[in-house]
Amino acid sequence: MAALLRSGLEYWTATSELALVEGAGGLLSPLGDEDYNIDLAAEFGFPLVIVAANELGAVNATLQTVLTARAWAPPVPIATTSSIS
């Protein structure tokens, strides 16, 4: 599964001005026996755009995502307002 996701991105980066990859389930959700969403994010090298629902627990979930991205080796970049504009 992860190999298919990796090869699928090549088409879009070659034919598009902008590629946006949406992950589901969080950075530590498994893609297989050895890969997690964060492994794919690190490999792609795109900055993370963290989106949170306006609901109870959103701050905790967002902070967990930021801490996980910062702790992973190599660090996964996190988009900021200055990197988006």
C-alpha positions as CSV (number, residue, x, y, z in Angstrom):
1,M,0.0,0.0,0.0
2,A,2.7,2.5,1.0
3,A,4.6,1.8,-2.3
4,L,1.5,2.6,-4.3
5,L,1.1,5.9,-2.4
6,R,4.7,6.7,-3.0
7,S,4.6,6.0,-6.8
8,G,1.2,7.7,-7.2
9,L,2.6,11.1,-6.0
10,E,5.2,11.1,-8.8
11,Y,2.4,11.6,-11.4
12,W,0.8,14.5,-9.6
13,T,4.1,16.4,-8.9
14,A,5.1,16.0,-12.6
15,T,1.8,17.2,-14.0
16,S,0.5,19.7,-11.4
17,E,1.6,23.1,-10.1
18,L,0.5,22.2,-6.6
19,A,0.2,18.9,-4.8
20,L,-1.8,18.5,-1.6
21,V,-1.6,15.2,0.1
22,E,-4.3,14.5,2.7
23,G,-3.5,12.0,5.5
24,A,-6.2,10.3,7.5
25,G,-6.1,9.0,11.1
26,G,-3.1,10.9,12.4
27,L,0.6,10.8,12.0
28,L,1.0,7.5,13.8
29,S,-1.7,5.6,11.9
30,P,-0.2,2.6,10.3
31,L,0.0,2.2,6.5
32,G,1.3,-1.4,6.8
33,D,3.5,-3.5,9.1
34,E,6.4,-1.1,9.0
35,D,5.1,2.3,7.7
36,Y,3.1,5.0,9.4
37,N,1.6,8.2,7.9
38,I,4.5,10.2,9.3
39,D,7.0,8.0,7.4
40,L,5.2,8.9,4.2
41,A,5.0,12.6,5.2
42,A,8.7,12.7,6.0
43,E,9.6,11.0,2.7
44,F,7.4,13.4,0.7
45,G,9.0,16.4,2.4
46,F,5.9,18.6,2.2
47,P,5.2,20.9,5.2
48,L,2.3,19.6,7.3
49,V,-0.8,21.7,7.4
50,I,-2.5,20.7,10.6
51,V,-6.3,21.1,10.6
52,A,-8.4,20.5,13.7
53,A,-12.1,20.4,14.3
54,N,-13.7,23.0,16.6
55,E,-14.6,20.5,19.3
56,L,-13.5,19.3,22.7
57,G,-10.1,17.7,22.6
58,A,-8.9,19.6,19.5
59,V,-6.1,21.4,21.3
60,N,-4.8,18.1,22.8
61,A,-4.9,16.4,19.4
62,T,-3.2,19.3,17.7
63,L,-0.4,19.4,20.2
64,Q,0.1,15.7,19.9
65,T,0.5,16.1,16.2
66,V,3.0,18.9,16.5
67,L,5.0,17.1,19.2
68,T,5.0,13.9,17.1
69,A,6.2,15.8,13.9
70,R,8.9,17.5,15.9
71,A,10.2,14.3,17.6
72,W,10.3,12.2,14.4
73,A,13.7,11.8,12.7
74,P,14.1,13.5,10.3
75,P,11.8,16.2,11.6
76,V,8.7,16.7,9.5
77,P,8.3,20.4,8.6
78,I,5.2,22.1,9.9
79,A,3.7,24.8,7.7
80,T,3.4,28.2,9.3
81,T,1.6,31.3,8.1
82,S,4.9,32.7,6.8
83,S,5.7,29.5,4.8
84,I,2.2,29.5,3.2
85,S,2.0,33.1,2.1
